[in-house]
């Protein structure tokens, strides 16, 4: 018995692309004719192995081959070359409800799905109550699914899929369905499956979910595996590449010309004036973490207590001033902000200047700004890091052009709260009312 749940060896999936149907017919009917198609490789020589019980993320932009890969592993598609070995029974959340008969009732479709997955009827009967409770569609479970709303259909389909008790669970963006309450329930059920020792192959664009759930990642780009490694590390690489790609597109949308010469000239002109504001140690330490187009530049960061003293360890709920200093290289409006992340790089707290003061900063080339965010740290004990970001809106409240971004700009610790132990990541003050009732 193999130690691997899934083995993918030199997998390739090719498609013939024709300019029109005429060329397709000519190639099919005329012997010896010159080929009328071009070849597109949705997957190109992809190989990897997944151990039993591993939780693996598949990441990459749309069109990178993620869904094609999953469909081949589950047998929905046939590969053009290479091989896939699967050891165990698969449950796949790819196209929810695939295989449902619209004329059948919810109950009948549950049994139908069990038959398709080779689960005995007696075994499915034991799961009916759990599936019905999870789907929470009431008496509609006894009605034909063609009468369901889209939300009811999704709930039943997901419930059937996650109660098949698979050896291998394959998920393709399925957690983005339903309302917030249902998504939370789905995540809880997914966690149960993972804890049971099942192998999980997980596709999502949500890198926080990848960091939280996955152990390793496989990074696809244009149908080719370009990286494989620790989930948190590859998730950050993916986000960095996405931000760089977004910036390129936003520059095109805004028709912003390249400003390297302008930046260089302004830097020379203002260098003597701004030297006293620059923290060369900070600039040197963070130079490998910098992103953005350079219109503004972070030149210092301090974490201060309520007395204005710099420190790197704070008490629970202590006031902190996040003092950032930045230099404007190109005239224009911008906003700045920060994100506080835990040691797993999950974003917990943060804010922006636009949110707090209601407007963007209008900066002129050569100016230096010092911006203080004064907040508190209602966080459980542990180590945290701060990401700094400066951006200009492309579509306000939707997408932005990154001018400067520094991850891990500073690291600090929060000490244990001995007065009342915290069990959650952060705390917000509650109002508590106690009322004794007569009995």
N, C-alpha and C positions, 0 to 999 in steps of 0.2 A: 504494500500500500504506500503510495507516494506521500511524502511529507507536505506536498503542496496542494492547495485547494484548486488553484488555477495556474496553468503553464501556457504561456503564449510564445510561440517560436516563429520568428521571421514572417509575421503576419502581414499580408498585403491584400488590399481590396481595391480593384480597379474598375472603372466605368468607361465605356465607350461613349464619347460625345459626338453627336452629329449636328451639322449646321441646320439640317432640315430633314423631313421624312423621306424626301426624294433620294438623298444620299444613303440613307439607311436601306432603302429598297434596292438601290443599285448594288450596294455591297453584298446584300443577301442573295440576289438573283443572278448576277453576272459573274461567271467563273473567271478567275484570274485578273479581275479588275483591281486597279490601284486602290488601296484602302481609302475609305471615305470618312474616316473618323480620327479624332484625336483621343489620347488616353489620359484620363484623370485618375490619380491615385488618392483615394480618400484615406487610405492607410498605406504606409510604405515601410516594410521590413521592421515591424514593431515586435520587440521581444521583452518579456519580463516574467517573473514568477511571484506568486502570492502564497504565503504560508497559511496553513489552517489557523483560523482565529484572528488573522490580521485584519485591520481596518485601514483600507487604502483609498486615498483620494485620487481621482483622475481630473486634472485641471488643464485649462487651455481656453483660448478664445473660441467664439462660435466659428464653426467650420474647421476646427483643428482635428476632427476625427473621433471625438469622444463617444458620441452616440453610435457611430458606426462600429466602433470597437465593442461596445456593450452588446449590440445586436448580434454580432458574430459570436461572442462568448455565450449568449443565451440561445443561439441557434436560429434566430429570426432571419439572419442573413448568412449567406455562404461566402467564405473568403475566396479570393482569387489565387492566393498562394500562402504557404505556411500552414501551421497547425495550432489548434487549441485543445488542451487537455483539461477537463473539468472533473474533479473528484467530489461528488456530493450532489444533493438535490438543490436546484436553484429556484429562488423566487425573485422575480424581476419587477421593479417598479419603473417601467419604461413608458409605456403608453397605457395609462390607467384605464381599466375596463376593456382592454383588448380581449376578445373572445367571449364577451357577454352577448347573449341573445336578447335583443330588445323586446321580443314577445314574451320572454320568460319573466317570472316574478323574481324579486330579489333572492328569495330562498332557493328557487330553482337555479338561478345563476351561481349561487354559492356552491351547490352540488356539482354544477357543470364545471366550474373552475377546479374543484377537487378532482374530478375525473380527468381533466386535461393535465393536471399535475400528478396523476397517478396516486392520489390519496383515496383510500377506500371510503365508501359512503358512510360506513359506521364511524370512521374516524372524523369525517366532516360533521356528522351529527353531533359529536361531542363539542365541536367548536362553534356551532350555530349561535348559541347564546352570547358567547364572547364577541363574535363578529357583529351580531345585531346590536349589542350594547355599545360597541366601539363606534359603529356607523351612526347610531342615534338618529334613525330616520322614522322611528315609530312604526305605525301600521303599514306604512308604505313598503315595508320589506315584503309584504304579501301581495303587492301590486306589480304589474309589468313595468320593467325599468324604462320603457319608452315614455311612461308618464312622469318620470322623475325630472326634477330640475337638474341643472348641471352640477350644482353643489351637492345634492343628494347622491347623484351618480358617482361623483368623485369620492364621497365619504364611504360608500359601500365598496367601491373598487379598492380603495386603500385598505380598508378593514380586511377584505378577503386576502389581499396580498400579504399583509403582515402577520396574519394568523395561520399561514401555511407551515410555520415552524421549519424554515429552510436551513440547510447546511451553509448555503451561500446566498447572501442577499445583495442584489444589485439595484442601486438607486440612481435614477437620472433626473435630478431636479424635482423629484416628486414632493419634496417637503414645501414647495412653494404653492401648494394647492390649499383651497379652503380658507376659512377665516382664521384670525389669530388664535382663538381658543382651540380650533381643530388642529392647527399646526403645532401647538404646544403638546396636544395629546399624541400626535404623530411622533414628535421628537421623543416623548417619554417611552412610547412603544418601541421605537428604534433603539433607544438606549437599552431596554430590556433584551432585545434580540442580540445586541452586541455583547452584553454581559453573559449571555448564555453560551458564548464561545463560537458563535457563527462567524464565518468570514464575510466581510462587508466590502463591497466595491462601490464607491461613493462619488458621484459627479455633481458638482455644484459650482456656481460662480461666487458663492459666499465664503470668503476666505476665513472669516471668524469661525464658521461652522467647520471648515477643514481643520483649522488649528485645534479646535475643541474636541473633535471626534476622531481624527485620523492620526495614524502613526507614521505612515510614509505617504509619499505622493509620486505619481507618474505624470510628467508634464509633456503634453503633446502640442506640437505646432506644425500646421500644414501637413497633418497626417504622419508626422515623424516623432518618435520619442526623443526629446532633446535633453531631458534630465530625469533623474530618479533619486530620491533621497528623503530626509526628514521632512515631515509635513510643514512645520512652522517655517523652516528655511525656504522651502520651495514656494510656499504661499506668499512670503515677502518678496521673493524674486518676481513672481507673477504680478503682484500688485505694482511693483516698481516699473515693470515693462508696460503694464496697462496705463499707468499714469503718463509715462513717456509718450505712448501712442496717442492718448487723449490730448496731450499738449500739442502734438503735431497737427491733429485734426482741428483743434481750436484755433491755432494760429492761422490755418487756411480759412476757417469760417470768419474770423475777425479781420482777415487780410492784413495781418501784422507782418511787416517786412523784418528780415533778420537784422538784429541790432548789435551785432558783435562789435563793430567799429565804434558805434555810439557809446556802448558800455565802456569800451577800452579808453576812449577819449575822456569821458566823464571821470573815470577812475583816476586817470593821470592828473586831471585838473583839480580834483577834490582831495587827492590823497593826503596832502599835508594837513588840510583842515580837519579831516576826520580821524587821523591817526590816534588821537587821544581817546576816541570812543571804541576803538577796536580791541578785542581781546584775542591776541594772536594765538594763545594756547587753545582757546575754544575753536577758533577757525581751523587750526591745524588738526585738532582732535576729531572734528566732525567733517573734514573735507571728503572723506570716502563715503559719507552717508547723504551727501547733498544731492538734491534733484531740483528740477524746475528750469525755467528759461533764463533766469538771472536778472530779471528786471529789478528785483529787490534781493537783498542778501542779509541773512542773519549773521550778526557779528559778535553777539554775546548772549548768554543766558545765565541768570542767577535765580536760585531758590532761597527766599528770605523768610524769616519768622516775623512775628508781629513787632519785634524790636528792630527790624531792618537788618538783622544779622544773617549772613549766609550759612546755611546748614544743609545736611543731606540725610538727616534722620529726624522724623517728626512724630509727635504723639498723636494718638487717635483723635480725629476731629480738630486738630490744631489748625489755626489760620496759617495760610501760606500765600506769599506773593510770588507769582511767576513773572519775573522781570525779563523781558526779551528786548534786545536792541537790534535794529536793522537799518541798513543803508539802502537808499533808493538810487538805483542806477539809471532807470528810465522813467521819465515823467508819466504819471497815470494814477488811476484810483486802484485801491486794493484793500483787502481785509486780511487780518491775521488771526490765528487761533492756535489752540494746543489740544492734544489728546493725551490722556493718561492711560497707560496700558499696564496690565499685570505681567508676571514673568512668562505667561503663555501668549503674550501679545494680544490679549483680548481688550478691546477698547472699553473703558469703564466710565470715565468722566472727561469733560472737555467743554470748550466754548469758543466763540469767535468775537472779534471786535464789532462786527456788524450786528450780531445778536444783542450785545450788551449796550452799545451806544447808538444803535439804530441807523448807522450810515457807514459808508466806506471812507477810507483815508485818502485824501487827495495829495499825493506826494510828488515833489519835484526832484529831478535828478540832482544828486549831490547832498540831499538832506538826510539827516540821521534821526530816527525816531526811537524813543524808549517807551515801551508799552507794558503796563502792569496789569495782570489779572490777579485780583485778590479773592481768594476762595478758601474753602476748608477741605480737610481730608477725612471724610467719614468712611474710611477704608479699613478692612481687616488687615491684621499685621502681615507684612511681607515686603517684597521688593517691587518697585514700579519704575517705569521709564516714561519720558515725555517726548512726544513728537511735536515739532513746530511746523506750521504751515502758513504760507502767504499765497493768496490767490486773487484772481480777478474774475468776476462772473462772466460766463458766456450766455447761459440762460439762468437767470437768477433763481436761487433755491433748487436748481436742478444739476447744473454742471458748470465747471470752472476751469480756468487756465491756471496751472500751478506755476507761480513765479519763484517760489523757494519752498523747499520741504526738507526737513532734517529729522530722520528717525533716530531714536536713542540719543537725543540731544543732551539729556541728563538722566541720571539714575538716582533714585532716593529710596529710603525705607520708611515704613510706618510701623511704629512699635505696638506691642500688644496692649489691648485695652483691658486692664485688670479689674475695672469697676463692673463691667458687664461684658462677658465674652461674646464676640461676634461670630456668627456661623455663616453669614452671607458675605458676598464680596464687598458691598458697601451698605451704608445705613442712612436712611432719611428719617428725621424725627417724626414720631407719631403722637397724636393726641389720644390718650387712653381714658376712657370713662368706665368706672366700676359701679354697678348698681345691684344692690341686694334685693332679690325678689321675695315677696311673701309666699310662703308655702303652707 
